[in-house]
Amino acid sequence: MIRHKFLAAAAFGLLAALPLSAQAQSMGHMGGMHGGHSQFLMLLHSANLTPAQQSQIHLIMDSHKAQMRSLHQQLESLHSQISDKLLSSGSVTSADLKPLVDKASHIEATLNQSMTDTALSIRNVLTPDQLSHVAQVHDKLRSLHTQVQSLMGHGAPQDDGND
């Protein structure tokens, strides 16, 4: 009984340690974009978009939605397969998981590229003045975040690459 609890705890720890960035990104879901890209979309609210720009951005988002959904479903399936292997009886080696992890990494790279392409398409809809304004708002928000971290005693935030 104790051994089963230990194995379950160890498996949970392994699952938690896996680089499941797509799952983490889905926590920040907004209109089909994830993670750092949702920050980009939130910043668009400060850009004073025209109705025509809003319509263009909506079309851009819709054009990528089906592919993104399919990739996320594939990734969820792979994560389930990895979990099943980790939680199965018998030994499991890195070699057993490598094909699944490699495939998940490839899908994550495809997702990241698709999100980057979408963000670039949206960026191209903005005027230079709007882009400048959004950049200023982003700088102010970054400064506020740093101040909050400092006030909370956490020091300077670490760069997570999502800026």
DSSP file (Angstrom, degrees, kcal/mol; ACC not computed):
  #  RESIDUE AA STRUCTURE BP1 BP2  ACC     N-H-->O    O-->H-N    N-H-->O    O-->H-N    TCO  KAPPA ALPHA  PHI   PSI    X-CA   Y-CA   Z-CA
    1    1 A M     >        0   0    0      0, 0.0     4,-2.0     0, 0.0     5,-0.2   0.000 360.0 360.0 360.0 -47.5    0.0    0.0    0.0
    2    2 A I  H  >  +     0   0    0      1,-0.2     4,-2.5     2,-0.2     5,-0.2   0.899 360.0  53.6 -64.1 -39.7    2.8    2.4    0.9
    3    3 A R  H  > S+     0   0    0      1,-0.2     4,-2.7     2,-0.2    -1,-0.2   0.905 107.6  50.4 -62.3 -40.8    4.7    1.4   -2.2
    4    4 A H  H  > S+     0   0    0      2,-0.2     4,-2.5     1,-0.2    -1,-0.2   0.895 111.1  48.6 -64.6 -39.7    1.7    2.2   -4.4
    5    5 A K  H  X S+     0   0    0     -4,-2.0     4,-2.5     2,-0.2    -1,-0.2   0.907 112.0  49.5 -65.7 -40.4    1.3    5.6   -2.8
    6    6 A F  H  X S+     0   0    0     -4,-2.5     4,-2.7     2,-0.2    -2,-0.2   0.930 112.1  47.6 -63.2 -45.1    5.0    6.3   -3.3
    7    7 A L  H  X S+     0   0    0     -4,-2.7     4,-2.8     2,-0.2     5,-0.2   0.902 112.0  49.9 -64.1 -40.5    4.8    5.3   -6.9
    8    8 A A  H  X S+     0   0    0     -4,-2.5     4,-2.4     2,-0.2    -1,-0.2   0.917 112.8  47.0 -63.4 -42.4    1.7    7.4   -7.5
    9    9 A A  H  X S+     0   0    0     -4,-2.5     4,-2.3     2,-0.2    -2,-0.2   0.903 113.2  48.8 -65.9 -40.5    3.4   10.4   -5.9
   10   10 A A  H  X S+     0   0    0     -4,-2.7     4,-2.3     2,-0.2    -2,-0.2   0.917 111.9  48.7 -65.2 -43.1    6.6    9.8   -7.9
   11   11 A A  H  X S+     0   0    0     -4,-2.8     4,-2.6     2,-0.2    -2,-0.2   0.908 110.8  50.6 -63.4 -41.6    4.6    9.5  -11.2
   12   12 A F  H  X S+     0   0    0     -4,-2.4     4,-2.5     1,-0.2    -1,-0.2   0.912 109.8  51.1 -61.8 -41.5    2.7   12.7  -10.4
   13   13 A G  H  X S+     0   0    0     -4,-2.3     4,-1.4     2,-0.2    -2,-0.2   0.897 110.2  49.0 -62.0 -41.0    6.0   14.4   -9.7
   14   14 A L  H  X S+     0   0    0     -4,-2.3     4,-0.9     2,-0.2    -2,-0.2   0.914 111.4  49.3 -64.5 -42.6    7.3   13.2  -13.1
   15   15 A L  H >< S+     0   0    0     -4,-2.6     3,-0.7     1,-0.2    -2,-0.2   0.906 110.2  50.9 -63.2 -40.9    4.2   14.4  -14.8
   16   16 A A  H 3< S+     0   0    0     -4,-2.5    -1,-0.2     1,-0.2    -2,-0.2   0.805 109.8  51.4 -66.8 -28.0    4.4   17.8  -13.2
   17   17 A A  H 3< S+     0   0    0     -4,-1.4    -1,-0.2    -5,-0.2    -2,-0.2   0.623  84.5 107.2 -85.9 -13.1    8.1   18.1  -14.2
   18   18 A L  S << S-     0   0    0     -4,-0.9     2,-2.1    -3,-0.7    -3,-0.0  -0.347  84.7-108.6 -65.3 145.9    7.5   17.3  -17.9
   19   19 A P        +     0   0    0      0, 0.0     2,-0.9     0, 0.0     3,-0.2  -0.518  53.2 160.4 -76.6  81.7    7.8   20.3  -20.2
   20   20 A L    >>  +     0   0    0     -2,-2.1     4,-1.9     1,-0.2     3,-0.7  -0.471   4.1 156.5-100.9  60.9    4.1   20.6  -21.0
   21   21 A S  H 3>  +     0   0    0     -2,-0.9     4,-2.9     1,-0.3    -1,-0.2   0.808  67.3  60.5 -61.2 -30.8    4.2   24.2  -22.2
   22   22 A A  H 3> S+     0   0    0     -3,-0.2     4,-1.9     2,-0.2    -1,-0.3   0.898 105.8  47.5 -65.8 -37.4    1.1   23.8  -24.3
   23   23 A Q  H <> S+     0   0    0     -3,-0.7     4,-0.6     2,-0.2    -2,-0.2   0.918 113.3  48.1 -67.1 -41.3   -0.9   23.0  -21.2
   24   24 A A  H >< S+     0   0    0     -4,-1.9     3,-1.0     1,-0.2     4,-0.4   0.893 111.0  51.7 -64.4 -38.3    0.6   25.9  -19.3
   25   25 A Q  H >< S+     0   0    0     -4,-2.9     3,-1.9     1,-0.2    10,-1.4   0.862  98.7  64.1 -66.5 -34.7   -0.1   28.1  -22.3
   26   26 A S  H >< S+     0   0    0     -4,-1.9     3,-1.4     1,-0.3    -1,-0.2   0.719  88.1  70.8 -65.7 -16.9   -3.7   27.1  -22.4
   27   27 A M  T << S+     0   0    0     -3,-1.0    -1,-0.3    -4,-0.6    -2,-0.2   0.813 100.3  47.3 -64.1 -28.7   -4.1   28.7  -18.9
   28   28 A G  T <  S+     0   0    0     -3,-1.9    -1,-0.3    -4,-0.4    -2,-0.2   0.005  84.1 159.5-100.3  28.0   -3.8   32.0  -20.7
   29   29 A H    <   +     0   0    0     -3,-1.4     2,-0.3     5,-0.1     5,-0.2  -0.243   4.7 159.9 -58.8 131.0   -6.2   31.2  -23.5
   30   30 A M  B >   -A   33   0A   0      3,-2.0     3,-1.8     0, 0.0    11,-0.1  -0.780  69.8 -29.1-155.1 107.3   -7.7   34.2  -25.2
   31   31 A G  T 3  S-     0   0    0      1,-0.3     3,-0.1    -2,-0.3    -2,-0.1   0.770 122.0 -49.5  60.5  28.6   -9.3   34.1  -28.6
   32   32 A G  T 3  S+     0   0    0      1,-0.4     2,-0.3    36,-0.0    -1,-0.3   0.353 117.3 102.8  94.1  -7.0   -7.2   31.2  -29.8
   33   33 A M  B <   -A   30   0A   0     -3,-1.8    -3,-2.0    -5,-0.1    -1,-0.4  -0.771  53.8-158.5-107.4 157.3   -3.8   32.6  -28.8
   34   34 A H    >   -     0   0    0     -2,-0.3     3,-1.9    -5,-0.2     4,-0.2  -0.873  41.0 -11.8-135.4 162.7   -1.9   31.4  -25.7
   35   35 A G  T >> S+     0   0    0    -10,-1.4     3,-1.2    -2,-0.3     4,-0.8  -0.192 128.0   3.3  56.3-130.4    0.7   32.4  -23.2
   36   36 A G  H 3> S+     0   0    0      1,-0.3     4,-1.3     2,-0.2    -1,-0.3   0.769 128.7  63.7 -60.6 -27.2    2.7   35.4  -24.2
   37   37 A H  H <> S+     0   0    0     -3,-1.9     4,-2.0     1,-0.2    -1,-0.3   0.817  93.9  59.6 -70.2 -28.7    0.6   35.9  -27.2
   38   38 A S  H <> S+     0   0    0     -3,-1.2     4,-2.5    -4,-0.2    -1,-0.2   0.843 100.7  56.6 -67.3 -30.5   -2.5   36.5  -25.1
   39   39 A Q  H  X S+     0   0    0     -4,-0.8     4,-2.3    -3,-0.3    -1,-0.2   0.917 105.3  51.8 -61.4 -42.2   -0.6   39.5  -23.6
   40   40 A F  H  X S+     0   0    0     -4,-1.3     4,-1.1     1,-0.2    -2,-0.2   0.917 110.9  46.9 -58.8 -45.2   -0.2   40.8  -27.1
   41   41 A L  H  X S+     0   0    0     -4,-2.0     4,-0.5     1,-0.2     3,-0.3   0.880 110.0  52.6 -67.3 -37.4   -3.9   40.5  -27.7
   42   42 A M  H >< S+     0   0    0     -4,-2.5     3,-1.2     1,-0.2     4,-0.3   0.891 105.4  55.7 -64.6 -37.4   -4.7   42.1  -24.4
   43   43 A L  H >< S+     0   0    0     -4,-2.3     3,-1.8     1,-0.3     4,-0.2   0.802  93.2  70.5 -64.2 -27.7   -2.5   45.0  -25.4
   44   44 A L  H >< S+     0   0    0     -4,-1.1     3,-1.7    -3,-0.3     5,-0.4   0.780  83.6  70.7 -60.3 -25.8   -4.5   45.4  -28.6
   45   45 A H  G X< S+     0   0    0     -3,-1.2     3,-0.5    -4,-0.5    -1,-0.3   0.779  97.4  50.9 -62.4 -24.4   -7.4   46.7  -26.4
   46   46 A S  G <  S+     0   0    0     -3,-1.8    -1,-0.3    -4,-0.3    -2,-0.2   0.478  91.1  80.4 -89.1  -2.2   -5.3   49.9  -25.9
   47   47 A A  G <  S-     0   0    0     -3,-1.7    -1,-0.2    -4,-0.2    -2,-0.2   0.524  92.9-130.4 -85.0  -5.7   -4.7   50.4  -29.6
   48   48 A N    <   -     0   0    0     -3,-0.5    -3,-0.1    -4,-0.3    -2,-0.1   0.970  32.9-156.6  52.1  58.5   -8.0   52.0  -30.4
   49   49 A L        -     0   0    0     -5,-0.4    -1,-0.1     1,-0.1    77,-0.0  -0.338   9.6-123.7 -66.3 143.2   -8.7   49.7  -33.3
   50   50 A T     >  -     0   0    0      1,-0.1     4,-2.7    -2,-0.0     5,-0.2  -0.425  29.4-106.2 -76.3 162.2  -11.0   50.9  -36.0
   51   51 A P  H  > S+     0   0    0      0, 0.0     4,-2.2     0, 0.0     5,-0.1   0.882 123.5  53.6 -57.0 -36.9  -14.0   48.6  -36.8
   52   52 A A  H  > S+     0   0    0      2,-0.2     4,-2.3     1,-0.2     5,-0.1   0.911 109.5  47.2 -65.0 -41.3  -12.2   47.6  -40.1
   53   53 A Q  H  > S+     0   0    0      2,-0.2     4,-2.7     1,-0.2     5,-0.2   0.911 110.5  52.4 -65.9 -41.8   -9.1   46.6  -38.1
   54   54 A Q  H  X S+     0   0    0     -4,-2.7     4,-2.2     1,-0.2    -2,-0.2   0.907 110.5  48.6 -59.1 -41.3  -11.2   44.7  -35.6
   55   55 A S  H  X S+     0   0    0     -4,-2.2     4,-2.2    -5,-0.2    -2,-0.2   0.916 110.8  49.8 -65.4 -43.9  -12.8   42.8  -38.5
   56   56 A Q  H  X S+     0   0    0     -4,-2.3     4,-2.3     2,-0.2    -2,-0.2   0.920 112.1  47.9 -60.1 -44.8   -9.4   42.0  -40.0
   57   57 A I  H  X S+     0   0    0     -4,-2.7     4,-2.6     1,-0.2    -1,-0.2   0.891 109.3  53.4 -65.6 -39.5   -8.0   40.7  -36.7
   58   58 A H  H  X S+     0   0    0     -4,-2.2     4,-2.5    -5,-0.2    -1,-0.2   0.912 109.5  48.5 -61.3 -42.0  -11.1   38.6  -36.2
   59   59 A L  H  X S+     0   0    0     -4,-2.2     4,-2.1     2,-0.2    -2,-0.2   0.901 110.6  51.2 -64.3 -41.1  -10.6   37.0  -39.7
   60   60 A I  H  X S+     0   0    0     -4,-2.3     4,-0.9     2,-0.2    -2,-0.2   0.940 112.1  46.4 -60.8 -47.2   -6.9   36.4  -38.9
   61   61 A M  H >X S+     0   0    0     -4,-2.6     4,-0.9     1,-0.2     3,-0.8   0.921 112.4  49.9 -62.8 -44.2   -7.8   34.7  -35.7
   62   62 A D  H 3X S+     0   0    0     -4,-2.5     4,-0.6     1,-0.2     3,-0.5   0.857 103.8  59.6 -63.5 -34.6  -10.6   32.6  -37.3
   63   63 A S  H 3< S+     0   0    0     -4,-2.1     4,-0.3     1,-0.2    -1,-0.2   0.759 112.4  38.9 -67.9 -22.7   -8.3   31.4  -40.1
   64   64 A H  H <X S+     0   0    0     -4,-0.9     4,-2.3    -3,-0.8    -1,-0.2   0.547  93.1  88.7-100.2 -10.0   -5.9   29.8  -37.5
   65   65 A K  H  X S+     0   0    0     -4,-0.9     4,-2.5    -3,-0.5     5,-0.2   0.891  85.8  48.3 -61.2 -45.8   -8.5   28.4  -35.1
   66   66 A A  H  X S+     0   0    0     -4,-0.6     4,-2.3     1,-0.2    -1,-0.2   0.920 113.7  46.7 -64.2 -44.3   -9.1   25.0  -36.7
   67   67 A Q  H  > S+     0   0    0     -4,-0.3     4,-2.5     1,-0.2    -1,-0.2   0.923 113.2  49.5 -63.3 -43.3   -5.3   24.2  -37.1
   68   68 A M  H  X S+     0   0    0     -4,-2.3     4,-2.5     1,-0.2    -2,-0.2   0.913 110.5  50.1 -62.3 -43.0   -4.7   25.3  -33.5
   69   69 A R  H  X S+     0   0    0     -4,-2.5     4,-2.2    -5,-0.2    -1,-0.2   0.921 111.4  48.7 -62.0 -44.3   -7.5   23.2  -32.2
   70   70 A S  H  X S+     0   0    0     -4,-2.3     4,-2.3     1,-0.2    -2,-0.2   0.922 111.9  48.4 -62.7 -45.1   -6.3   20.1  -34.0
   71   71 A L  H  X S+     0   0    0     -4,-2.5     4,-2.3     1,-0.2    -1,-0.2   0.899 110.8  51.0 -63.5 -40.1   -2.7   20.6  -32.8
   72   72 A H  H  X S+     0   0    0     -4,-2.5     4,-2.6     2,-0.2    -1,-0.2   0.898 109.6  50.6 -64.2 -39.4   -3.9   21.0  -29.2
   73   73 A Q  H  X S+     0   0    0     -4,-2.2     4,-2.1     2,-0.2    -2,-0.2   0.910 110.5  49.3 -64.9 -40.9   -5.9   17.8  -29.5
   74   74 A Q  H  X S+     0   0    0     -4,-2.3     4,-2.2     2,-0.2    -2,-0.2   0.907 111.9  49.0 -61.9 -41.5   -2.9   16.0  -30.8
   75   75 A L  H  X S+     0   0    0     -4,-2.3     4,-2.5     2,-0.2    -2,-0.2   0.904 109.4  51.1 -66.6 -41.6   -0.8   17.3  -28.0
   76   76 A E  H  X S+     0   0    0     -4,-2.6     4,-2.2     2,-0.2    -1,-0.2   0.901 109.5  51.6 -61.2 -40.3   -3.4   16.4  -25.3
   77   77 A S  H  X S+     0   0    0     -4,-2.1     4,-2.2     2,-0.2    -2,-0.2   0.921 110.5  48.0 -63.0 -44.0   -3.5   12.8  -26.8
   78   78 A L  H  X S+     0   0    0     -4,-2.2     4,-2.5     1,-0.2    -2,-0.2   0.907 110.1  51.8 -63.5 -41.3    0.3   12.6  -26.6
   79   79 A H  H  X S+     0   0    0     -4,-2.5     4,-2.5     1,-0.2    -1,-0.2   0.885 109.4  50.5 -63.3 -37.8    0.3   13.8  -23.0
   80   80 A S  H  X S+     0   0    0     -4,-2.2     4,-2.8     2,-0.2    -1,-0.2   0.904 109.9  50.1 -65.1 -40.7   -2.3   11.2  -22.1
   81   81 A Q  H  X S+     0   0    0     -4,-2.2     4,-2.2     2,-0.2    -2,-0.2   0.899 110.8  49.2 -64.6 -39.9   -0.1    8.5  -23.7
   82   82 A I  H  X S+     0   0    0     -4,-2.5     4,-2.6     2,-0.2    -2,-0.2   0.933 112.4  48.2 -63.7 -45.5    2.9    9.7  -21.8
   83   83 A S  H  X S+     0   0    0     -4,-2.5     4,-2.3     1,-0.2    -2,-0.2   0.923 109.8  52.5 -59.7 -45.4    0.9    9.7  -18.5
   84   84 A D  H  X S+     0   0    0     -4,-2.8     4,-0.5     1,-0.2    -1,-0.2   0.905 111.4  46.5 -59.0 -42.5   -0.4    6.2  -19.3
   85   85 A K  H >< S+     0   0    0     -4,-2.2     3,-0.9     1,-0.2    -1,-0.2   0.927 112.8  49.1 -66.5 -43.8    3.1    4.9  -19.8
   86   86 A L  H 3< S+     0   0    0     -4,-2.6    -1,-0.2     1,-0.2    -2,-0.2   0.843 116.1  43.1 -64.4 -32.7    4.5    6.6  -16.6
   87   87 A L  H 3< S+     0   0    0     -4,-2.3    -1,-0.2    -5,-0.2    -2,-0.2   0.417  93.2 104.7 -95.9   1.7    1.6    5.2  -14.5
   88   88 A S  S << S-     0   0    0     -3,-0.9     2,-0.1    -4,-0.5    -3,-0.0  -0.360  79.0 -99.8 -78.7 162.6    1.6    1.7  -16.0
   89   89 A S  S    S+     0   0    0     -2,-0.1    -1,-0.1     2,-0.0     2,-0.1  -0.422  86.0  39.3 -76.3 159.5    3.0   -1.3  -14.1
   90   90 A G  S    S-     0   0    0     -2,-0.1     2,-0.2     2,-0.0    -2,-0.0  -0.257 101.8 -42.4  90.6 177.4    6.5   -2.4  -15.0
   91   91 A S        -     0   0    0     -2,-0.1     2,-0.4     0, 0.0    -2,-0.0  -0.500  47.3-165.6 -84.5 150.1    9.6   -0.4  -15.9
   92   92 A V        -     0   0    0     -2,-0.2     2,-0.2    -6,-0.1    -2,-0.0  -1.000   7.3-166.5-133.5 131.6    9.6    2.6  -18.1
   93   93 A T     >  -     0   0    0     -2,-0.4     4,-1.2     1,-0.1     3,-0.5  -0.697  37.4-107.7-113.8 168.4   12.7    4.1  -19.6
   94   94 A S  H  > S+     0   0    0     -2,-0.2     4,-1.9     1,-0.2     3,-0.3   0.867 120.8  59.0 -59.5 -36.7   13.5    7.3  -21.3
   95   95 A A  H  4 S+     0   0    0      1,-0.2    -1,-0.2     2,-0.2    -3,-0.0   0.834 100.6  55.9 -63.4 -32.3   13.8    5.4  -24.5
   96   96 A D  H  4 S+     0   0    0     -3,-0.5     4,-0.3     1,-0.2    -1,-0.2   0.857 116.1  36.7 -66.1 -34.5   10.1    4.2  -24.1
   97   97 A L  H  X S+     0   0    0     -4,-1.2     4,-2.8    -3,-0.3     3,-0.5   0.679  93.6  88.9 -91.8 -20.0    9.0    7.9  -23.8
   98   98 A K  H  X S+     0   0    0     -4,-1.9     4,-3.1     1,-0.2     5,-0.3   0.861  85.7  50.4 -52.7 -47.2   11.3    9.4  -26.4
   99   99 A P  H  > S+     0   0    0      0, 0.0     4,-2.0     0, 0.0    -1,-0.2   0.906 115.3  44.2 -60.3 -38.9    9.2    9.0  -29.5
  100  100 A L  H  > S+     0   0    0     -3,-0.5     4,-2.5    -4,-0.3    -2,-0.2   0.916 115.3  47.2 -69.9 -43.0    6.2   10.5  -27.7
  101  101 A V  H  X S+     0   0    0     -4,-2.8     4,-2.6     2,-0.2    -1,-0.2   0.902 112.3  50.7 -65.3 -40.9    8.2   13.4  -26.2
  102  102 A D  H  X S+     0   0    0     -4,-3.1     4,-2.1    -5,-0.3    -1,-0.2   0.914 111.6  47.3 -62.3 -42.7    9.8   14.0  -29.6
  103  103 A K  H  X S+     0   0    0     -4,-2.0     4,-2.3    -5,-0.3    -2,-0.2   0.910 112.2  49.8 -65.7 -41.7    6.4   14.1  -31.3
  104  104 A A  H  X S+     0   0    0     -4,-2.5     4,-2.7     1,-0.2    -2,-0.2   0.904 109.6  51.8 -63.0 -40.9    5.0   16.4  -28.6
  105  105 A S  H  X S+     0   0    0     -4,-2.6     4,-2.2     1,-0.2    -1,-0.2   0.897 109.2  50.2 -62.0 -40.5    8.1   18.7  -29.0
  106  106 A H  H  X S+     0   0    0     -4,-2.1     4,-2.2     2,-0.2    -1,-0.2   0.917 111.7  47.3 -64.3 -43.4    7.5   18.9  -32.8
  107  107 A I  H  X S+     0   0    0     -4,-2.3     4,-2.7     2,-0.2    -2,-0.2   0.904 110.8  52.1 -66.0 -40.5    3.8   19.8  -32.3
  108  108 A E  H  X S+     0   0    0     -4,-2.7     4,-2.7     1,-0.2    -1,-0.2   0.901 109.3  50.1 -61.7 -40.0    4.7   22.4  -29.7
  109  109 A A  H  X S+     0   0    0     -4,-2.2     4,-2.3     2,-0.2    -1,-0.2   0.899 110.7  49.5 -64.2 -40.1    7.2   23.9  -32.1
  110  110 A T  H  X S+     0   0    0     -4,-2.2     4,-2.5     2,-0.2    -2,-0.2   0.912 111.2  49.6 -64.3 -42.6    4.4   24.0  -34.8
  111  111 A L  H  X S+     0   0    0     -4,-2.7     4,-2.6     2,-0.2     5,-0.2   0.933 110.9  49.5 -60.4 -46.5    2.0   25.6  -32.4
  112  112 A N  H  X S+     0   0    0     -4,-2.7     4,-2.1     1,-0.2    -2,-0.2   0.898 111.7  48.3 -61.2 -41.0    4.6   28.3  -31.4
  113  113 A Q  H  X S+     0   0    0     -4,-2.3     4,-2.7     2,-0.2    -1,-0.2   0.910 111.4  50.2 -66.3 -41.3    5.3   29.0  -35.1
  114  114 A S  H  X S+     0   0    0     -4,-2.5     4,-2.3     2,-0.2    -2,-0.2   0.906 111.3  48.3 -63.1 -41.9    1.6   29.3  -35.9
  115  115 A M  H  X S+     0   0    0     -4,-2.6     4,-2.5     2,-0.2    -1,-0.2   0.882 111.9  50.1 -66.2 -37.0    1.1   31.7  -32.9
  116  116 A T  H  X S+     0   0    0     -4,-2.1     4,-2.5    -5,-0.2    -2,-0.2   0.923 110.5  49.2 -65.7 -44.5    4.0   33.7  -34.1
  117  117 A D  H  X S+     0   0    0     -4,-2.7     4,-2.2     2,-0.2    -2,-0.2   0.904 112.3  48.9 -60.9 -41.6    2.7   33.9  -37.6
  118  118 A T  H  X S+     0   0    0     -4,-2.3     4,-2.4     2,-0.2    -2,-0.2   0.931 110.7  49.7 -63.7 -46.0   -0.7   35.0  -36.3
  119  119 A A  H  X S+     0   0    0     -4,-2.5     4,-2.8     1,-0.2    -2,-0.2   0.894 110.9  49.9 -61.2 -40.2    0.8   37.6  -34.1
  120  120 A L  H  X S+     0   0    0     -4,-2.5     4,-1.9     2,-0.2    -1,-0.2   0.897 109.7  50.9 -65.7 -39.7    2.8   39.0  -37.0
  121  121 A S  H  < S+     0   0    0     -4,-2.2     4,-0.4     2,-0.2    -2,-0.2   0.911 113.0  45.8 -62.6 -41.9   -0.3   39.1  -39.2
  122  122 A I  H >X S+     0   0    0     -4,-2.4     3,-1.7     1,-0.2     4,-0.7   0.917 109.3  54.9 -66.9 -43.0   -2.1   41.0  -36.5
  123  123 A R  H >< S+     0   0    0     -4,-2.8     3,-1.1     1,-0.3    -1,-0.2   0.870 101.1  59.9 -57.5 -37.3    0.8   43.3  -36.0
  124  124 A N  T 3< S+     0   0    0     -4,-1.9    -1,-0.3     1,-0.3    -2,-0.2   0.634  96.8  61.5 -68.2 -13.4    0.7   44.2  -39.7
  125  125 A V  T <4 S+     0   0    0     -3,-1.7    -1,-0.3    -4,-0.4    -2,-0.2   0.738  89.2  89.8 -81.1 -24.7   -2.8   45.5  -39.3
  126  126 A L  S << S-     0   0    0     -3,-1.1   -77,-0.0    -4,-0.7    -3,-0.0  -0.392  76.9-125.0 -76.6 148.3   -1.7   48.2  -36.8
  127  127 A T     >  -     0   0    0     -2,-0.1     4,-2.6     1,-0.1     5,-0.2  -0.462  31.4-105.8 -79.5 163.0   -0.6   51.6  -37.9
  128  128 A P  H  > S+     0   0    0      0, 0.0     4,-2.3     0, 0.0     5,-0.2   0.890 122.9  51.3 -57.0 -39.0    2.8   52.9  -36.8
  129  129 A D  H  > S+     0   0    0      2,-0.2     4,-2.3     1,-0.2     5,-0.1   0.908 110.6  47.8 -65.4 -41.2    1.1   55.2  -34.2
  130  130 A Q  H  > S+     0   0    0      2,-0.2     4,-2.7     1,-0.2     5,-0.2   0.918 111.7  50.2 -64.6 -43.0   -0.9   52.3  -32.8
  131  131 A L  H  X S+     0   0    0     -4,-2.6     4,-2.2     1,-0.2    -2,-0.2   0.910 110.9  49.2 -62.2 -42.4    2.1   50.1  -32.6
  132  132 A S  H  X S+     0   0    0     -4,-2.3     4,-2.1    -5,-0.2    -1,-0.2   0.913 111.8  49.0 -62.5 -43.2    4.1   52.8  -30.8
  133  133 A H  H  X S+     0   0    0     -4,-2.3     4,-2.4     2,-0.2    -2,-0.2   0.918 110.8  49.5 -63.1 -44.2    1.2   53.3  -28.3
  134  134 A V  H  X S+     0   0    0     -4,-2.7     4,-2.4     1,-0.2    -1,-0.2   0.891 109.7  52.3 -63.1 -39.4    0.9   49.5  -27.6
  135  135 A A  H  X S+     0   0    0     -4,-2.2     4,-2.3    -5,-0.2    -1,-0.2   0.895 109.3  49.7 -63.7 -39.6    4.7   49.4  -27.1
  136  136 A Q  H  X S+     0   0    0     -4,-2.1     4,-2.2     2,-0.2    -2,-0.2   0.915 110.8  48.7 -65.4 -42.8    4.4   52.2  -24.5
  137  137 A V  H  X S+     0   0    0     -4,-2.4     4,-2.6     2,-0.2    -2,-0.2   0.910 110.5  52.3 -62.3 -41.9    1.6   50.5  -22.7
  138  138 A H  H  X S+     0   0    0     -4,-2.4     4,-2.5     1,-0.2    -2,-0.2   0.918 108.8  49.6 -60.7 -44.5    3.6   47.3  -22.6
  139  139 A D  H  X S+     0   0    0     -4,-2.3     4,-2.2     1,-0.2    -1,-0.2   0.906 111.5  49.2 -61.1 -41.8    6.6   49.1  -21.1
  140  140 A K  H  X S+     0   0    0     -4,-2.2     4,-2.4     2,-0.2    -2,-0.2   0.908 111.7  48.4 -64.9 -42.2    4.4   50.6  -18.5
  141  141 A L  H  X S+     0   0    0     -4,-2.6     4,-2.4     2,-0.2    -2,-0.2   0.895 110.3  51.5 -65.3 -39.7    2.8   47.3  -17.6
  142  142 A R  H  X S+     0   0    0     -4,-2.5     4,-2.1     2,-0.2    -2,-0.2   0.913 110.6  49.2 -61.8 -42.5    6.3   45.7  -17.4
  143  143 A S  H  X S+     0   0    0     -4,-2.2     4,-2.3     2,-0.2    -2,-0.2   0.911 110.7  49.8 -63.2 -43.5    7.4   48.5  -15.0
  144  144 A L  H  X S+     0   0    0     -4,-2.4     4,-2.6     1,-0.2    -2,-0.2   0.905 109.2  52.3 -61.8 -41.1    4.3   48.0  -12.9
  145  145 A H  H  X S+     0   0    0     -4,-2.4     4,-2.5     1,-0.2    -1,-0.2   0.916 109.3  49.4 -61.2 -43.3    4.9   44.2  -12.7
  146  146 A T  H  X S+     0   0    0     -4,-2.1     4,-2.2     1,-0.2    -1,-0.2   0.903 110.9  50.3 -62.4 -41.5    8.5   44.9  -11.6
  147  147 A Q  H  X S+     0   0    0     -4,-2.3     4,-2.6     2,-0.2    -2,-0.2   0.911 110.4  49.0 -64.0 -42.7    7.2   47.3   -8.9
  148  148 A V  H  X S+     0   0    0     -4,-2.6     4,-2.1     2,-0.2    -2,-0.2   0.926 111.0  50.2 -62.7 -44.8    4.6   44.7   -7.6
  149  149 A Q  H  <>S+     0   0    0     -4,-2.5     5,-2.8     1,-0.2     6,-0.6   0.904 111.8  48.4 -59.9 -41.3    7.3   42.0   -7.5
  150  150 A S  H ><5S+     0   0    0     -4,-2.2     3,-1.2     4,-0.2     5,-0.2   0.916 110.8  49.8 -65.5 -44.2    9.6   44.4   -5.5
  151  151 A L  H 3<5S+     0   0    0     -4,-2.6    -1,-0.2     1,-0.3    -2,-0.2   0.837 109.5  52.3 -62.8 -33.3    6.8   45.3   -3.1
  152  152 A M  T 3<5S-     0   0    0     -4,-2.1    -1,-0.3    -5,-0.2    -2,-0.2   0.471 117.9-113.4 -83.7  -1.7    6.0   41.7   -2.5
  153  153 A G  T < 5S+     0   0    0     -3,-1.2    -3,-0.2    -4,-0.3    -2,-0.1   0.706  83.9 119.8  80.1  20.1    9.6   40.9   -1.7
  154  154 A H      < -     0   0    0     -5,-2.8    -4,-0.2     1,-0.3    -5,-0.1   0.448  62.7-143.1 -96.5  -0.2   10.2   38.8   -4.7
  155  155 A G        -     0   0    0     -6,-0.6    -1,-0.3    -5,-0.2    -3,-0.1  -0.255  55.9 -12.5  70.2-163.1   13.0   40.9   -6.2
  156  156 A A  S    S-     0   0    0      1,-0.1   -10,-0.1    -3,-0.1     2,-0.1  -0.497  79.4-112.5 -72.1 135.7   13.2   41.4   -9.9
  157  157 A P        -     0   0    0      0, 0.0     2,-0.2     0, 0.0    -1,-0.1  -0.378  31.5-114.1 -67.8 148.1   11.1   39.0  -12.0
  158  158 A Q        -     0   0    0      1,-0.1     2,-0.5    -2,-0.1     0, 0.0  -0.586  31.8-105.3 -81.6 146.1   13.0   36.5  -14.1
  159  159 A D        -     0   0    0     -2,-0.2    -1,-0.1     1,-0.2     0, 0.0  -0.598  35.1-178.1 -72.6 118.0   12.8   36.8  -17.8
  160  160 A D        -     0   0    0     -2,-0.5    -1,-0.2    -3,-0.0    -2,-0.0   0.335  46.1-113.2-100.6   6.9   10.5   34.0  -19.0
  161  161 A G  S    S+     0   0    0      1,-0.1    -2,-0.1  -125,-0.0  -125,-0.0   0.539  89.8 108.8  79.4   5.2   10.8   34.9  -22.7
  162  162 A N              0   0    0      1,-0.2  -123,-0.1  -127,-0.0    -1,-0.1   0.175 360.0 360.0-101.6  17.5    7.2   36.0  -23.0
  163  163 A D              0   0    0   -124,-0.0    -1,-0.2  -123,-0.0   -21,-0.1   0.473 360.0 360.0 -88.4 360.0    7.8   39.7  -23.4
